[in-house]
Amino acid sequence: MAYSKASMKAVDKYVKNNYDSILIRVPKGRKTTIEACANATGEKVNAMLNRLLREEAGLTEEEWKKAPDATDGGT
């Protein structure tokens, strides 16, 4: 399916306004291991990492998706 420039621009704008990006570095060869772990649970790598981080933070899915208040220290 071909996407128009306007459609791609709209998606880019939405992502920019609604998400932060984090670059992680892992030892050479571990990317394949991480992808295999995600595939084993039927998830994409990003979804798996978000789930693991959310669980570690002790947040519900709704809490995780909601932007934290400036007064709560980011949790």
N, C-alpha and C positions, 0 to 999 in steps of 0.2 A: 504494500500500500504506500503510495507516494504522499508525502506531507507537504503542504504549501509552506512558503516562507512565513506567512502570517501565523499559521498554526504553530510552527516551531518557535516563533518569537513569543507567542502567547504562553507556551509551555515553559520556555526559559524564564519569562517574567514571573510566572507562578512559582516555579522552583526557587528563584532568587528571593521572592518575598515570603516564602513559607518554610524554607529549610536552611540549615547551616550545613556546611561540608567539613569533614574531618579527613585528613590524609593519615593513614596509618602505615607504618613500615614493619614488615615482618621478615624474619630470616629467609634468605634465598631458598626456594623450594617449598616453603610453608603455604604459599598461596594455593597450591594444588590441594594440600591437606585441608585448608579452610573451605575451599569450594566443595570438596568431597563431603565434609561434615554437613554443610548446608544442603547439599543434594540428598544426603541420607535422611534428612528431616523434611524434604520436599520444599525447602526454602531457598530463596536467593541469598547471597552472602550478606547484602545490606539488611534484609529482613532478619536474618539470624543474629547479626550483630546488634541490631536494635532491640530484639527480644532479650538477648543476654544482658545488655546494658540496663534495660528496663527492669528485668528481674533482679539484677544486682542492686539497683537503686530502690527496690521495693515499691515500685509504682505500678498502678493499673495501666492498661493500654490507654484509657482516656486521659489519665494524669500525664502519661508520657508524651502524648500528642499535644497537650495544652502547654503553651508557653509559661514558664515559671514566673511568678511575681518577683519583682526586684527585692522584696523584703524577705523572701524565704530562702535566700542563699543559693538558689538554683536547683533546689530539690523539690 
